[in-house]
Amino acid sequence: MNTIVRHIEYLASRRDCVVIPTVGALLARYESARYDAAAHRMIAPARAYSFNASIEHNDGELVWSVARSQRIDYERARAIVDSEIDAMRHQLRSQGEFSLGRLGVLRFDSSAEATVFEPYAASDINVATAFLCDIEAVPVLERVKAVAVGAPAVESEGRREGRWRRIASVAASIAVLVAVCFAAMTPLKVDDAALASLAPSIERVDSEKILPQPHVSMPLVMMKQRAPLYIDVDTSYRIMPRPVENGRYCVVVSSHTTEAEARAFLKHYNNPKFGILEKDGRYRVYAAAYASMQEATAGQGEIAANYPGAWICRR
């Protein structure tokens, strides 16, 4: 097959006009979706092609497509296109037709000395519309009208049955309501019945059995109102964390390279709470040890007031 046919197919799927120099031009147009009432089908949108033999100038699109594909310069690509087109024209003259791949067939009419194009029925090679297919439209309204000829009698019978059901349901509801009201309004005679209730029981007492209570006069005592008691609370007071003997977080006040220097520091300040922590080749004198970092941070502020530069070291 002629090698420029695939370039013509490629350009036809992306361009509205593909010029074949000295032969003619393929023209593409978009056909939107439509409804075929006679066939009851929804026709999918498509890209249709036609041919114009009067457009013969070389716009360079076909040459550049060959140049990009084979990675050659424009002049070499033009020589290839000219050679292929000469072979196409020779085949049209000798055999009367030339296939343009999936697009259609070019035919040469010797009587009219003209080239015509006959597109294939499925000539749409555009990616956006090539895979869309027609849809059969079922005339639903006509079928519904045909089926609904005997529907009124059935529908009337169904409505009548539903109406009787609603009447029976309302009548049953009224009967239950009347029975409940009648039972609630009927008085019941109760003679000294022991009633179960959440309220405390009231016993009937004979008035003759009630003995008179002696009258006792109670002195009236006046209570003096006491003045309110105000307590002055020092809000600035806060509970300081308590150091522990083997706490993991030590507040260091001095660091030395030898143990002798650290003990000289202890002897100078003579504070029994101080201790020595050996870590990382250093001898650190700490003032207190705490169980958590939060407690050590709180204690650091108090210790730094007397020993500036105090810092926290983990054991």
BELHU-V471267 format. One record per backbone hydrogen bond with DSSP energy under -1.0 kcal/mol. NH is the residue of the N-H (numbers start at 1). CO is the residue of the C=O. E is the energy in kcal/mol with one decimal. If there is no record, write none. Layout:
nh=NH co=CO e=E
nh=NH co=CO e=E
This chain:
nh=5 co=2 e=-1.3
nh=8 co=4 e=-2.0
nh=9 co=5 e=-2.5
nh=10 co=6 e=-2.1
nh=11 co=7 e=-2.4
nh=12 co=8 e=-2.3
nh=13 co=9 e=-1.5
nh=14 co=11 e=-1.1
nh=15 co=11 e=-2.8
nh=18 co=26 e=-2.4
nh=20 co=24 e=-3.5
nh=22 co=56 e=-1.9
nh=23 co=20 e=-2.5
nh=24 co=20 e=-2.2
nh=25 co=52 e=-2.0
nh=26 co=18 e=-2.7
nh=27 co=50 e=-2.6
nh=28 co=16 e=-2.6
nh=29 co=48 e=-2.5
nh=31 co=46 e=-2.9
nh=34 co=43 e=-1.5
nh=36 co=41 e=-3.2
nh=40 co=36 e=-1.3
nh=41 co=36 e=-1.6
nh=42 co=135 e=-3.8
nh=43 co=34 e=-3.1
nh=46 co=31 e=-2.3
nh=48 co=29 e=-2.3
nh=50 co=27 e=-2.5
nh=52 co=25 e=-2.5
nh=64 co=60 e=-2.6
nh=65 co=61 e=-1.9
nh=66 co=62 e=-1.8
nh=67 co=63 e=-2.2
nh=68 co=64 e=-2.6
nh=69 co=65 e=-2.0
nh=70 co=66 e=-2.4
nh=71 co=67 e=-1.1
nh=72 co=67 e=-1.5
nh=77 co=73 e=-2.0
nh=78 co=74 e=-2.5
nh=79 co=75 e=-1.9
nh=80 co=76 e=-1.8
nh=81 co=77 e=-2.4
nh=82 co=78 e=-2.6
nh=83 co=79 e=-2.0
nh=84 co=80 e=-2.3
nh=85 co=81 e=-2.5
nh=86 co=82 e=-2.1
nh=87 co=83 e=-1.7
nh=88 co=84 e=-2.0
nh=89 co=85 e=-2.7
nh=90 co=86 e=-2.1
nh=91 co=87 e=-2.0
nh=92 co=88 e=-2.2
nh=93 co=89 e=-2.2
nh=94 co=90 e=-2.4
nh=95 co=91 e=-2.9
nh=98 co=106 e=-2.5
nh=100 co=104 e=-2.8
nh=103 co=100 e=-1.8
nh=105 co=118 e=-2.1
nh=106 co=98 e=-3.5
nh=107 co=116 e=-3.0
nh=108 co=96 e=-2.2
nh=109 co=114 e=-3.3
nh=113 co=109 e=-1.1
nh=114 co=109 e=-1.6
nh=116 co=107 e=-3.0
nh=118 co=105 e=-2.7
nh=120 co=103 e=-2.1
nh=130 co=126 e=-2.5
nh=132 co=129 e=-1.2
nh=135 co=42 e=-2.3
nh=137 co=40 e=-2.5
nh=140 co=138 e=-2.3
nh=143 co=139 e=-1.8
nh=144 co=140 e=-2.7
nh=145 co=141 e=-2.2
nh=146 co=142 e=-2.0
nh=147 co=143 e=-2.3
nh=148 co=144 e=-2.1
nh=155 co=151 e=-2.8
nh=156 co=152 e=-2.5
nh=157 co=153 e=-2.2
nh=158 co=154 e=-2.3
nh=159 co=155 e=-2.2
nh=160 co=156 e=-2.2
nh=161 co=157 e=-2.2
nh=162 co=158 e=-2.2
nh=163 co=159 e=-2.2
nh=164 co=160 e=-2.0
nh=165 co=161 e=-1.7
nh=166 co=162 e=-1.9
nh=167 co=163 e=-2.0
nh=168 co=164 e=-2.2
nh=169 co=165 e=-2.0
nh=170 co=166 e=-2.2
nh=171 co=167 e=-2.2
nh=172 co=168 e=-2.1
nh=173 co=169 e=-1.8
nh=174 co=170 e=-2.1
nh=175 co=171 e=-2.1
nh=176 co=172 e=-2.0
nh=177 co=173 e=-2.1
nh=178 co=174 e=-2.3
nh=179 co=175 e=-2.0
nh=180 co=176 e=-2.0
nh=181 co=177 e=-2.1
nh=182 co=178 e=-2.4
nh=183 co=179 e=-2.0
nh=184 co=180 e=-1.8
nh=185 co=181 e=-1.7
nh=235 co=233 e=-1.0
nh=237 co=234 e=-1.2
nh=244 co=289 e=-2.8
nh=249 co=290 e=-2.3
nh=250 co=313 e=-3.1
nh=251 co=288 e=-2.7
nh=252 co=311 e=-3.4
nh=253 co=285 e=-2.9
nh=254 co=285 e=-1.5
nh=256 co=283 e=-2.2
nh=262 co=258 e=-1.4
nh=263 co=259 e=-2.4
nh=264 co=260 e=-2.0
nh=265 co=261 e=-1.7
nh=266 co=262 e=-1.9
nh=267 co=263 e=-2.4
nh=268 co=264 e=-1.9
nh=269 co=265 e=-2.0
nh=270 co=266 e=-2.4
nh=274 co=271 e=-1.5
nh=275 co=286 e=-2.0
nh=277 co=284 e=-3.4
nh=279 co=282 e=-2.2
nh=282 co=279 e=-1.8
nh=283 co=256 e=-3.0
nh=284 co=277 e=-3.1
nh=285 co=254 e=-3.3
nh=286 co=275 e=-2.4
nh=287 co=251 e=-2.6
nh=290 co=249 e=-2.8
nh=296 co=292 e=-2.0
nh=297 co=293 e=-2.4
nh=298 co=294 e=-1.7
nh=299 co=295 e=-2.4
nh=300 co=296 e=-1.8
nh=301 co=297 e=-1.0
nh=303 co=299 e=-2.1
nh=304 co=300 e=-2.7
nh=306 co=303 e=-1.2
nh=307 co=303 e=-2.4
nh=310 co=307 e=-1.1
nh=311 co=252 e=-2.1
nh=313 co=250 e=-3.1
nh=315 co=248 e=-2.8
